Amino acid sequence: MVSKKTKEPENSGRYAYEGLDRIIHEKARLGILTSLISRPEGLLFGELKELCSLTDGNLSRHLQALEEAGLIEVWKGFRHRRPQTLCKLSKQGRQRFLDYLAELEKVVQDAAVAQGKKVPFRKDSLNEDLATA
């Protein structure tokens, strides 16, 4: 008995976008990581709170999730007898974020092509632009 295999289409999974990392894709976390990639020296908790329009509790929870995933590093200390929390992208976090952005570029390109527009794919230029940030 010969089994007949069904051939999958060549474009099977074409729009799966496996590189859209769920931990990053959440709106508040995307804002946090975008803020941090623009400031390689890191940002204080209060600065992140303001930039991302989050409450203390909400920001704390998102930072915890990002830290557990290895995307950011968090330092706690004191300055002038006041508690300070500094957040910074980790090396792994920076690369995962750049990979995520490259995948997002594919989404934008696919959507543009579907609308009859041509958008150049910029993975290399995106990485170069952000490497200097």
ZIZI-V304617 format. One record per residue. N is the residue number from 0. PSI is psi in whole degrees, -180 to 180 (NA if undefined). BURIAL is b if it has 24 or more other C-alpha atoms within 12 Angstrom, else e. D_LAST is the distance of its C-alpha to the last C-alpha in whole Angstrom. Layout:
<<N,PSI,BURIAL,D_LAST> <N,PSI,BURIAL,D_LAST>>
This chain:
<<0,128,e,62> <1,125,e,59> <2,141,e,56> <3,116,e,54> <4,139,e,50> <5,133,e,48> <6,129,e,46> <7,146,e,42> <8,151,e,41> <9,-31,e,38> <10,22,e,36> <11,125,e,36> <12,11,e,33> <13,-36,e,31> <14,28,e,30> <15,-29,e,30> <16,58,e,26> <17,-23,e,26> <18,-3,e,22> <19,92,b,22> <20,120,b,22> <21,-36,e,24> <22,-33,b,22> <23,-34,b,19> <24,-18,b,21> <25,136,e,23> <26,-51,e,22> <27,-40,b,21> <28,-35,b,19> <29,-42,b,17> <30,-42,b,16> <31,-49,b,15> <32,-36,b,13> <33,-41,b,11> <34,-44,b,11> <35,-33,b,10> <36,-25,b,7> <37,-11,e,6> <38,82,e,7> <39,-26,b,7> <40,-9,e,10> <41,172,b,12> <42,148,b,14> <43,155,b,18> <44,-48,b,20> <45,-37,e,21> <46,-44,e,18> <47,-42,b,17> <48,-46,b,21> <49,-47,e,21> <50,-35,e,17> <51,-1,b,19> <52,53,e,22> <53,156,e,24> <54,166,e,27> <55,-50,e,27> <56,-42,e,29> <57,-46,e,27> <58,-44,b,23> <59,-45,b,25> <60,-42,e,26> <61,-39,b,23> <62,-39,b,21> <63,-45,e,24> <64,-42,e,24> <65,-37,b,20> <66,-43,b,21> <67,-31,e,24> <68,-4,e,22> <69,14,e,20> <70,-28,b,17> <71,163,b,16> <72,140,b,18> <73,129,b,20> <74,135,e,21> <75,138,e,24> <76,-165,e,26> <77,146,e,27> <78,123,e,27> <79,43,e,30> <80,19,e,32> <81,139,e,29> <82,140,e,28> <83,138,e,24> <84,121,b,22> <85,132,b,18> <86,139,b,16> <87,145,b,13> <88,137,b,12> <89,166,b,14> <90,-45,e,14> <91,-40,e,16> <92,-41,b,14> <93,-46,b,11> <94,-43,e,13> <95,-37,b,16> <96,-42,b,13> <97,-40,b,12> <98,-41,b,16> <99,-46,b,17> <100,-37,b,15> <101,-40,b,16> <102,-38,b,20> <103,-35,b,19> <104,-38,b,19> <105,-41,b,22> <106,-48,e,23> <107,-44,e,22> <108,-46,e,24> <109,-41,e,27> <110,-39,e,28> <111,-44,e,27> <112,-40,e,30> <113,-26,e,32> <114,5,e,32> <115,16,e,33> <116,152,e,29> <117,123,e,27> <118,122,e,24> <119,138,e,22> <120,132,e,20> <121,29,e,17> <122,-49,e,16> <123,-45,e,15> <124,-34,e,13> <125,-47,e,11> <126,-40,e,10> <127,-43,e,9> <128,-45,e,7> <129,-20,b,5> <130,-27,e,6> <131,-8,e,4> <132,NA,e,0>>
